[in-house]
Amino acid sequence: MAAPALRARHLADLSGAIRQIGGSWDGFVKRYGGGEIDLWTKRYTTRGASHTADLGDLLREHVLIRRTKAEVLTDLPAKARRAHDQPNHFECRR
C-alpha cells in the first residue's frame, strides 16, 4: 500500500490523474505545488503545497487515497488485552 499523499511533489507518479485535475504539469504545480519559479532553472518548484483542502477533495473523487493513522483510529474499537497461560512444553514432556 502506498503512503498517504501529504505533499504535491509526492504525486508526480500520478501523471494521469494530474492531467484530469490540473490540465498539465505546470498548471498542477502552479495551483497545488506552491507555484514558485526557481531562479536558476526557470522551472516551477514542487517544494511547497497550496490549496491542499481542494486537492484532497479532488483526489478522493478521482484517485484512491489511503487514510492517515489519525483518521483510522476513530473507527477502531477500544484495545482489549487478555492474558493466556501457556503450558511449559519442557514440563509436559516429562
Jmol script that loads the backbone (N, CA, C; Angstrom):
load data "model"
ATOM      1  N   MET A   1       0.835  -1.192   0.000  1.00  0.00           N
ATOM      2  CA  MET A   1       0.000   0.000   0.000  1.00  0.00           C
ATOM      3  C   MET A   1       0.875   1.249   0.000  1.00  0.00           C
ATOM      4  N   ALA A   2       0.401   2.246  -0.631  1.00  0.00           N
ATOM      5  CA  ALA A   2       1.139   3.499  -0.682  1.00  0.00           C
ATOM      6  C   ALA A   2       0.885   4.321   0.566  1.00  0.00           C
ATOM      7  N   ALA A   3       1.815   5.184   0.849  1.00  0.00           N
ATOM      8  CA  ALA A   3       1.671   6.092   1.986  1.00  0.00           C
ATOM      9  C   ALA A   3       0.695   7.207   1.625  1.00  0.00           C
ATOM     10  N   PRO A   4       0.129   7.866   2.607  1.00  0.00           N
ATOM     11  CA  PRO A   4      -0.772   8.974   2.312  1.00  0.00           C
ATOM     12  C   PRO A   4      -0.066  10.092   1.552  1.00  0.00           C
ATOM     13  N   ALA A   5      -0.746  10.700   0.630  1.00  0.00           N
ATOM     14  CA  ALA A   5      -0.172  11.798  -0.136  1.00  0.00           C
ATOM     15  C   ALA A   5      -0.287  13.074   0.678  1.00  0.00           C
ATOM     16  N   LEU A   6       0.824  13.538   1.191  1.00  0.00           N
ATOM     17  CA  LEU A   6       0.814  14.712   2.043  1.00  0.00           C
ATOM     18  C   LEU A   6       1.286  15.964   1.322  1.00  0.00           C
ATOM     19  N   ARG A   7       2.083  15.827   0.297  1.00  0.00           N
ATOM     20  CA  ARG A   7       2.597  16.977  -0.435  1.00  0.00           C
ATOM     21  C   ARG A   7       2.365  16.780  -1.934  1.00  0.00           C
ATOM     22  N   ALA A   8       2.278  17.884  -2.642  1.00  0.00           N
ATOM     23  CA  ALA A   8       2.036  17.809  -4.080  1.00  0.00           C
ATOM     24  C   ALA A   8       3.181  17.109  -4.801  1.00  0.00           C
ATOM     25  N   ARG A   9       4.411  17.241  -4.312  1.00  0.00           N
ATOM     26  CA  ARG A   9       5.544  16.616  -5.000  1.00  0.00           C
ATOM     27  C   ARG A   9       5.492  15.095  -4.933  1.00  0.00           C
ATOM     28  N   HIS A  10       4.770  14.527  -3.976  1.00  0.00           N
ATOM     29  CA  HIS A  10       4.640  13.081  -3.873  1.00  0.00           C
ATOM     30  C   HIS A  10       3.677  12.522  -4.911  1.00  0.00           C
ATOM     31  N   LEU A  11       3.022  13.375  -5.632  1.00  0.00           N
ATOM     32  CA  LEU A  11       2.020  12.940  -6.598  1.00  0.00           C
ATOM     33  C   LEU A  11       2.553  12.900  -8.023  1.00  0.00           C
ATOM     34  N   ALA A  12       3.879  13.031  -8.181  1.00  0.00           N
ATOM     35  CA  ALA A  12       4.457  13.063  -9.521  1.00  0.00           C
ATOM     36  C   ALA A  12       4.181  11.778 -10.294  1.00  0.00           C
ATOM     37  N   ASP A  13       4.057  10.656  -9.623  1.00  0.00           N
ATOM     38  CA  ASP A  13       3.800   9.385 -10.293  1.00  0.00           C
ATOM     39  C   ASP A  13       2.368   9.264 -10.797  1.00  0.00           C
ATOM     40  N   LEU A  14       1.515  10.121 -10.373  1.00  0.00           N
ATOM     41  CA  LEU A  14       0.109  10.064 -10.780  1.00  0.00           C
ATOM     42  C   LEU A  14      -0.149  10.995 -11.962  1.00  0.00           C
ATOM     43  N   SER A  15       0.663  10.855 -13.013  1.00  0.00           N
ATOM     44  CA  SER A  15       0.574  11.801 -14.125  1.00  0.00           C
ATOM     45  C   SER A  15      -0.793  11.780 -14.807  1.00  0.00           C
ATOM     46  N   GLY A  16      -1.422  10.626 -14.889  1.00  0.00           N
ATOM     47  CA  GLY A  16      -2.753  10.566 -15.492  1.00  0.00           C
ATOM     48  C   GLY A  16      -3.777  11.342 -14.693  1.00  0.00           C
ATOM     49  N   ALA A  17      -3.707  11.222 -13.377  1.00  0.00           N
ATOM     50  CA  ALA A  17      -4.634  11.955 -12.517  1.00  0.00           C
ATOM     51  C   ALA A  17      -4.340  13.444 -12.553  1.00  0.00           C
ATOM     52  N   ILE A  18      -3.069  13.796 -12.665  1.00  0.00           N
ATOM     53  CA  ILE A  18      -2.696  15.211 -12.721  1.00  0.00           C
ATOM     54  C   ILE A  18      -3.308  15.859 -13.958  1.00  0.00           C
ATOM     55  N   ARG A  19      -3.319  15.145 -15.072  1.00  0.00           N
ATOM     56  CA  ARG A  19      -3.923  15.698 -16.291  1.00  0.00           C
ATOM     57  C   ARG A  19      -5.414  15.958 -16.091  1.00  0.00           C
ATOM     58  N   GLN A  20      -6.083  15.056 -15.381  1.00  0.00           N
ATOM     59  CA  GLN A  20      -7.515  15.243 -15.129  1.00  0.00           C
ATOM     60  C   GLN A  20      -7.763  16.406 -14.179  1.00  0.00           C
ATOM     61  N   ILE A  21      -6.893  16.554 -13.179  1.00  0.00           N
ATOM     62  CA  ILE A  21      -7.118  17.549 -12.137  1.00  0.00           C
ATOM     63  C   ILE A  21      -6.612  18.927 -12.536  1.00  0.00           C
ATOM     64  N   GLY A  22      -5.360  19.002 -13.017  1.00  0.00           N
ATOM     65  CA  GLY A  22      -4.763  20.299 -13.273  1.00  0.00           C
ATOM     66  C   GLY A  22      -4.617  20.651 -14.727  1.00  0.00           C
ATOM     67  N   GLY A  23      -4.898  19.733 -15.620  1.00  0.00           N
ATOM     68  CA  GLY A  23      -4.767  20.023 -17.037  1.00  0.00           C
ATOM     69  C   GLY A  23      -3.377  19.738 -17.572  1.00  0.00           C
ATOM     70  N   SER A  24      -2.347  20.199 -16.886  1.00  0.00           N
ATOM     71  CA  SER A  24      -0.962  19.968 -17.286  1.00  0.00           C
ATOM     72  C   SER A  24      -0.097  19.970 -16.035  1.00  0.00           C
ATOM     73  N   TRP A  25       1.155  19.528 -16.188  1.00  0.00           N
ATOM     74  CA  TRP A  25       2.071  19.518 -15.048  1.00  0.00           C
ATOM     75  C   TRP A  25       2.248  20.941 -14.514  1.00  0.00           C
ATOM     76  N   ASP A  26       2.487  21.912 -15.402  1.00  0.00           N
ATOM     77  CA  ASP A  26       2.681  23.295 -14.959  1.00  0.00           C
ATOM     78  C   ASP A  26       1.434  23.837 -14.275  1.00  0.00           C
ATOM     79  N   GLY A  27       0.268  23.546 -14.833  1.00  0.00           N
ATOM     80  CA  GLY A  27      -0.972  24.000 -14.208  1.00  0.00           C
ATOM     81  C   GLY A  27      -1.176  23.398 -12.831  1.00  0.00           C
ATOM     82  N   PHE A  28      -0.845  22.110 -12.705  1.00  0.00           N
ATOM     83  CA  PHE A  28      -0.973  21.427 -11.418  1.00  0.00           C
ATOM     84  C   PHE A  28      -0.013  22.017 -10.393  1.00  0.00           C
ATOM     85  N   VAL A  29       1.242  22.219 -10.788  1.00  0.00           N
ATOM     86  CA  VAL A  29       2.248  22.740  -9.854  1.00  0.00           C
ATOM     87  C   VAL A  29       1.938  24.180  -9.469  1.00  0.00           C
ATOM     88  N   LYS A  30       1.468  24.979 -10.404  1.00  0.00           N
ATOM     89  CA  LYS A  30       1.104  26.363 -10.079  1.00  0.00           C
ATOM     90  C   LYS A  30       0.013  26.399  -9.018  1.00  0.00           C
ATOM     91  N   ARG A  31      -0.990  25.554  -9.194  1.00  0.00           N
ATOM     92  CA  ARG A  31      -2.148  25.591  -8.294  1.00  0.00           C
ATOM     93  C   ARG A  31      -1.889  24.883  -6.971  1.00  0.00           C
ATOM     94  N   TYR A  32      -1.314  23.683  -7.020  1.00  0.00           N
ATOM     95  CA  TYR A  32      -1.233  22.857  -5.816  1.00  0.00           C
ATOM     96  C   TYR A  32       0.179  22.681  -5.264  1.00  0.00           C
ATOM     97  N   GLY A  33       1.192  23.023  -6.014  1.00  0.00           N
ATOM     98  CA  GLY A  33       2.566  22.809  -5.560  1.00  0.00           C
ATOM     99  C   GLY A  33       3.261  24.061  -5.077  1.00  0.00           C
ATOM    100  N   GLY A  34       2.550  25.106  -4.810  1.00  0.00           N
ATOM    101  CA  GLY A  34       3.167  26.340  -4.348  1.00  0.00           C
ATOM    102  C   GLY A  34       3.412  27.313  -5.489  1.00  0.00           C
ATOM    103  N   GLY A  35       3.719  26.803  -6.676  1.00  0.00           N
ATOM    104  CA  GLY A  35       3.831  27.618  -7.874  1.00  0.00           C
ATOM    105  C   GLY A  35       4.940  28.646  -7.889  1.00  0.00           C
ATOM    106  N   GLU A  36       6.097  28.347  -7.299  1.00  0.00           N
ATOM    107  CA  GLU A  36       7.217  29.285  -7.324  1.00  0.00           C
ATOM    108  C   GLU A  36       8.202  28.874  -8.406  1.00  0.00           C
ATOM    109  N   ILE A  37       8.727  29.858  -9.123  1.00  0.00           N
ATOM    110  CA  ILE A  37       9.702  29.580 -10.174  1.00  0.00           C
ATOM    111  C   ILE A  37      11.099  29.625  -9.569  1.00  0.00           C
ATOM    112  N   ASP A  38      11.883  28.572  -9.834  1.00  0.00           N
ATOM    113  CA  ASP A  38      13.272  28.506  -9.390  1.00  0.00           C
ATOM    114  C   ASP A  38      14.087  29.480 -10.235  1.00  0.00           C
ATOM    115  N   LEU A  39      14.861  30.353  -9.598  1.00  0.00           N
ATOM    116  CA  LEU A  39      15.625  31.370 -10.319  1.00  0.00           C
ATOM    117  C   LEU A  39      16.725  30.772 -11.186  1.00  0.00           C
ATOM    118  N   TRP A  40      17.241  29.618 -10.801  1.00  0.00           N
ATOM    119  CA  TRP A  40      18.337  29.001 -11.554  1.00  0.00           C
ATOM    120  C   TRP A  40      17.827  28.189 -12.735  1.00  0.00           C
ATOM    121  N   THR A  41      16.825  27.396 -12.528  1.00  0.00           N
ATOM    122  CA  THR A  41      16.349  26.504 -13.591  1.00  0.00           C
ATOM    123  C   THR A  41      15.208  27.102 -14.412  1.00  0.00           C
ATOM    124  N   LYS A  42      14.594  28.163 -13.899  1.00  0.00           N
ATOM    125  CA  LYS A  42      13.448  28.811 -14.561  1.00  0.00           C
ATOM    126  C   LYS A  42      12.258  27.863 -14.706  1.00  0.00           C
ATOM    127  N   ARG A  43      12.183  26.895 -13.806  1.00  0.00           N
ATOM    128  CA  ARG A  43      11.067  25.949 -13.800  1.00  0.00           C
ATOM    129  C   ARG A  43      10.338  26.064 -12.472  1.00  0.00           C
ATOM    130  N   TYR A  44       9.102  25.593 -12.460  1.00  0.00           N
ATOM    131  CA  TYR A  44       8.335  25.607 -11.220  1.00  0.00           C
ATOM    132  C   TYR A  44       8.888  24.565 -10.256  1.00  0.00           C
ATOM    133  N   THR A  45       8.989  24.953  -8.991  1.00  0.00           N
ATOM    134  CA  THR A  45       9.453  24.016  -7.971  1.00  0.00           C
ATOM    135  C   THR A  45       8.257  23.264  -7.397  1.00  0.00           C
ATOM    136  N   THR A  46       8.534  22.126  -6.790  1.00  0.00           N
ATOM    137  CA  THR A  46       7.474  21.328  -6.171  1.00  0.00           C
ATOM    138  C   THR A  46       7.751  21.145  -4.690  1.00  0.00           C
ATOM    139  N   ARG A  47       8.357  22.125  -4.079  1.00  0.00           N
ATOM    140  CA  ARG A  47       8.709  22.024  -2.661  1.00  0.00           C
ATOM    141  C   ARG A  47       7.586  22.472  -1.740  1.00  0.00           C
ATOM    142  N   GLY A  48       6.639  23.179  -2.254  1.00  0.00           N
ATOM    143  CA  GLY A  48       5.577  23.716  -1.411  1.00  0.00           C
ATOM    144  C   GLY A  48       4.263  22.982  -1.607  1.00  0.00           C
ATOM    145  N   ALA A  49       3.249  23.527  -0.993  1.00  0.00           N
ATOM    146  CA  ALA A  49       1.897  22.992  -1.145  1.00  0.00           C
ATOM    147  C   ALA A  49       0.917  24.140  -0.969  1.00  0.00           C
ATOM    148  N   SER A  50      -0.088  24.174  -1.798  1.00  0.00           N
ATOM    149  CA  SER A  50      -1.129  25.185  -1.677  1.00  0.00           C
ATOM    150  C   SER A  50      -2.456  24.567  -2.103  1.00  0.00           C
ATOM    151  N   HIS A  51      -3.539  25.136  -1.612  1.00  0.00           N
ATOM    152  CA  HIS A  51      -4.890  24.654  -1.904  1.00  0.00           C
ATOM    153  C   HIS A  51      -5.024  23.163  -1.568  1.00  0.00           C
ATOM    154  N   THR A  52      -4.485  22.771  -0.423  1.00  0.00           N
ATOM    155  CA  THR A  52      -4.443  21.350  -0.066  1.00  0.00           C
ATOM    156  C   THR A  52      -5.832  20.762   0.198  1.00  0.00           C
ATOM    157  N   ALA A  53      -6.731  21.527   0.765  1.00  0.00           N
ATOM    158  CA  ALA A  53      -8.084  21.006   1.010  1.00  0.00           C
ATOM    159  C   ALA A  53      -8.789  20.715  -0.314  1.00  0.00           C
ATOM    160  N   ASP A  54      -8.659  21.636  -1.268  1.00  0.00           N
ATOM    161  CA  ASP A  54      -9.243  21.455  -2.592  1.00  0.00           C
ATOM    162  C   ASP A  54      -8.616  20.246  -3.290  1.00  0.00           C
ATOM    163  N   LEU A  55      -7.295  20.123  -3.187  1.00  0.00           N
ATOM    164  CA  LEU A  55      -6.590  18.995  -3.790  1.00  0.00           C
ATOM    165  C   LEU A  55      -7.036  17.674  -3.168  1.00  0.00           C
ATOM    166  N   GLY A  56      -7.179  17.652  -1.856  1.00  0.00           N
ATOM    167  CA  GLY A  56      -7.637  16.439  -1.183  1.00  0.00           C
ATOM    168  C   GLY A  56      -9.011  16.007  -1.652  1.00  0.00           C
ATOM    169  N   ASP A  57      -9.918  16.965  -1.812  1.00  0.00           N
ATOM    170  CA  ASP A  57     -11.264  16.643  -2.301  1.00  0.00           C
ATOM    171  C   ASP A  57     -11.224  16.068  -3.718  1.00  0.00           C
ATOM    172  N   LEU A  58     -10.408  16.689  -4.585  1.00  0.00           N
ATOM    173  CA  LEU A  58     -10.305  16.203  -5.960  1.00  0.00           C
ATOM    174  C   LEU A  58      -9.692  14.812  -6.024  1.00  0.00           C
ATOM    175  N   LEU A  59      -8.675  14.571  -5.213  1.00  0.00           N
ATOM    176  CA  LEU A  59      -8.024  13.263  -5.236  1.00  0.00           C
ATOM    177  C   LEU A  59      -8.931  12.172  -4.699  1.00  0.00           C
ATOM    178  N   ARG A  60      -9.701  12.481  -3.677  1.00  0.00           N
ATOM    179  CA  ARG A  60     -10.637  11.482  -3.164  1.00  0.00           C
ATOM    180  C   ARG A  60     -11.713  11.153  -4.197  1.00  0.00           C
ATOM    181  N   GLU A  61     -12.042  12.138  -5.024  1.00  0.00           N
ATOM    182  CA  GLU A  61     -13.053  11.933  -6.062  1.00  0.00           C
ATOM    183  C   GLU A  61     -12.510  11.112  -7.236  1.00  0.00           C
ATOM    184  N   HIS A  62     -11.248  11.372  -7.647  1.00  0.00           N
ATOM    185  CA  HIS A  62     -10.686  10.752  -8.852  1.00  0.00           C
ATOM    186  C   HIS A  62      -9.722   9.600  -8.582  1.00  0.00           C
ATOM    187  N   VAL A  63      -9.060   9.611  -7.430  1.00  0.00           N
ATOM    188  CA  VAL A  63      -7.990   8.650  -7.148  1.00  0.00           C
ATOM    189  C   VAL A  63      -8.187   8.114  -5.737  1.00  0.00           C
ATOM    190  N   LEU A  64      -7.889   6.851  -5.535  1.00  0.00           N
ATOM    191  CA  LEU A  64      -7.977   6.270  -4.196  1.00  0.00           C
ATOM    192  C   LEU A  64      -6.805   6.761  -3.355  1.00  0.00           C
ATOM    193  N   ILE A  65      -7.084   7.400  -2.227  1.00  0.00           N
ATOM    194  CA  ILE A  65      -6.065   7.889  -1.306  1.00  0.00           C
ATOM    195  C   ILE A  65      -6.263   7.185   0.025  1.00  0.00           C
ATOM    196  N   ARG A  66      -5.204   6.583   0.526  1.00  0.00           N
ATOM    197  CA  ARG A  66      -5.273   5.892   1.805  1.00  0.00           C
ATOM    198  C   ARG A  66      -5.442   6.894   2.931  1.00  0.00           C
ATOM    199  N   ARG A  67      -6.219   6.513   3.937  1.00  0.00           N
ATOM    200  CA  ARG A  67      -6.434   7.400   5.077  1.00  0.00           C
ATOM    201  C   ARG A  67      -5.212   7.412   5.980  1.00  0.00           C
ATOM    202  N   THR A  68      -5.049   8.499   6.719  1.00  0.00           N
ATOM    203  CA  THR A  68      -3.945   8.593   7.665  1.00  0.00           C
ATOM    204  C   THR A  68      -4.293   7.845   8.941  1.00  0.00           C
ATOM    205  N   LYS A  69      -3.294   7.602   9.762  1.00  0.00           N
ATOM    206  CA  LYS A  69      -3.486   6.861  11.006  1.00  0.00           C
ATOM    207  C   LYS A  69      -4.493   7.570  11.917  1.00  0.00           C
ATOM    208  N   ALA A  70      -4.425   8.887  11.986  1.00  0.00           N
ATOM    209  CA  ALA A  70      -5.340   9.640  12.849  1.00  0.00           C
ATOM    210  C   ALA A  70      -6.794   9.462  12.403  1.00  0.00           C
ATOM    211  N   GLU A  71      -7.024   9.386  11.098  1.00  0.00           N
ATOM    212  CA  GLU A  71      -8.383   9.190  10.593  1.00  0.00           C
ATOM    213  C   GLU A  71      -8.888   7.775  10.869  1.00  0.00           C
ATOM    214  N   VAL A  72      -8.011   6.801  10.811  1.00  0.00           N
ATOM    215  CA  VAL A  72      -8.406   5.409  11.015  1.00  0.00           C
ATOM    216  C   VAL A  72      -8.674   5.124  12.485  1.00  0.00           C
ATOM    217  N   LEU A  73      -7.917   5.739  13.383  1.00  0.00           N
ATOM    218  CA  LEU A  73      -8.040   5.447  14.807  1.00  0.00           C
ATOM    219  C   LEU A  73      -9.437   5.718  15.353  1.00  0.00           C
ATOM    220  N   THR A  74     -10.162   6.633  14.753  1.00  0.00           N
ATOM    221  CA  THR A  74     -11.514   6.928  15.235  1.00  0.00           C
ATOM    222  C   THR A  74     -12.483   5.791  14.910  1.00  0.00           C
ATOM    223  N   ASP A  75     -12.170   4.959  13.928  1.00  0.00           N
ATOM    224  CA  ASP A  75     -13.047   3.861  13.521  1.00  0.00           C
ATOM    225  C   ASP A  75     -12.756   2.547  14.239  1.00  0.00           C
ATOM    226  N   LEU A  76     -11.642   2.465  14.933  1.00  0.00           N
ATOM    227  CA  LEU A  76     -11.242   1.208  15.563  1.00  0.00           C
ATOM    228  C   LEU A  76     -11.892   1.031  16.929  1.00  0.00           C
ATOM    229  N   PRO A  77     -12.180  -0.208  17.318  1.00  0.00           N
ATOM    230  CA  PRO A  77     -12.713  -0.440  18.668  1.00  0.00           C
ATOM    231  C   PRO A  77     -11.617  -0.241  19.711  1.00  0.00           C
ATOM    232  N   ALA A  78     -12.026  -0.151  20.969  1.00  0.00           N
ATOM    233  CA  ALA A  78     -11.055   0.020  22.053  1.00  0.00           C
ATOM    234  C   ALA A  78     -10.157  -1.213  22.136  1.00  0.00           C
ATOM    235  N   LYS A  79      -8.928  -0.987  22.540  1.00  0.00           N
ATOM    236  CA  LYS A  79      -7.967  -2.072  22.653  1.00  0.00           C
ATOM    237  C   LYS A  79      -8.342  -2.980  23.818  1.00  0.00           C
ATOM    238  N   ALA A  80      -8.329  -4.275  23.595  1.00  0.00           N
ATOM    239  CA  ALA A  80      -8.643  -5.255  24.639  1.00  0.00           C
ATOM    240  C   ALA A  80      -7.434  -6.167  24.825  1.00  0.00           C
ATOM    241  N   ARG A  81      -7.024  -6.354  26.068  1.00  0.00           N
ATOM    242  CA  ARG A  81      -5.881  -7.222  26.358  1.00  0.00           C
ATOM    243  C   ARG A  81      -6.321  -8.340  27.282  1.00  0.00           C
ATOM    244  N   ARG A  82      -5.865  -9.554  26.982  1.00  0.00           N
ATOM    245  CA  ARG A  82      -6.150 -10.705  27.831  1.00  0.00           C
ATOM    246  C   ARG A  82      -4.870 -11.508  27.993  1.00  0.00           C
ATOM    247  N   ALA A  83      -4.707 -12.086  29.165  1.00  0.00           N
ATOM    248  CA  ALA A  83      -3.551 -12.943  29.420  1.00  0.00           C
ATOM    249  C   ALA A  83      -3.942 -14.390  29.140  1.00  0.00           C
ATOM    250  N   HIS A  84      -3.097 -15.101  28.443  1.00  0.00           N
ATOM    251  CA  HIS A  84      -3.308 -16.517  28.146  1.00  0.00           C
ATOM    252  C   HIS A  84      -2.150 -17.297  28.749  1.00  0.00           C
ATOM    253  N   ASP A  85      -2.466 -18.229  29.623  1.00  0.00           N
ATOM    254  CA  ASP A  85      -1.431 -19.075  30.212  1.00  0.00           C
ATOM    255  C   ASP A  85      -1.131 -20.222  29.254  1.00  0.00           C
ATOM    256  N   GLN A  86       0.130 -20.360  28.915  1.00  0.00           N
ATOM    257  CA  GLN A  86       0.577 -21.440  28.048  1.00  0.00           C
ATOM    258  C   GLN A  86       1.348 -22.452  28.884  1.00  0.00           C
ATOM    259  N   PRO A  87       1.107 -23.729  28.691  1.00  0.00           N
ATOM    260  CA  PRO A  87       1.878 -24.719  29.447  1.00  0.00           C
ATOM    261  C   PRO A  87       3.331 -24.709  28.993  1.00  0.00           C
ATOM    262  N   ASN A  88       4.198 -24.995  29.918  1.00  0.00           N
ATOM    263  CA  ASN A  88       5.615 -25.079  29.609  1.00  0.00           C
ATOM    264  C   ASN A  88       5.852 -26.404  28.888  1.00  0.00           C
ATOM    265  N   HIS A  89       6.303 -26.364  27.660  1.00  0.00           N
ATOM    266  CA  HIS A  89       6.465 -27.568  26.854  1.00  0.00           C
ATOM    267  C   HIS A  89       7.519 -28.518  27.420  1.00  0.00           C
ATOM    268  N   PHE A  90       8.500 -27.975  28.109  1.00  0.00           N
ATOM    269  CA  PHE A  90       9.531 -28.833  28.691  1.00  0.00           C
ATOM    270  C   PHE A  90       8.968 -29.658  29.845  1.00  0.00           C
ATOM    271  N   GLU A  91       8.067 -29.077  30.623  1.00  0.00           N
ATOM    272  CA  GLU A  91       7.462 -29.817  31.730  1.00  0.00           C
ATOM    273  C   GLU A  91       6.444 -30.835  31.222  1.00  0.00           C
ATOM    274  N   CYS A  92       5.802 -30.580  30.102  1.00  0.00           N
ATOM    275  CA  CYS A  92       4.806 -31.503  29.555  1.00  0.00           C
ATOM    276  C   CYS A  92       5.454 -32.785  29.032  1.00  0.00           C
ATOM    277  N   ARG A  93       6.693 -32.735  28.611  1.00  0.00           N
ATOM    278  CA  ARG A  93       7.373 -33.895  28.043  1.00  0.00           C
ATOM    279  C   ARG A  93       7.783 -34.909  29.106  1.00  0.00           C
ATOM    280  N   ARG A  94       7.847 -34.535  30.342  1.00  0.00           N
ATOM    281  CA  ARG A  94       8.312 -35.446  31.399  1.00  0.00           C
ATOM    282  C   ARG A  94       7.303 -36.442  31.808  1.00  0.00           C
TER     283      ARG A  94
END
end "model"
wireframe off; spacefill off
backbone 0.3
color backbone group
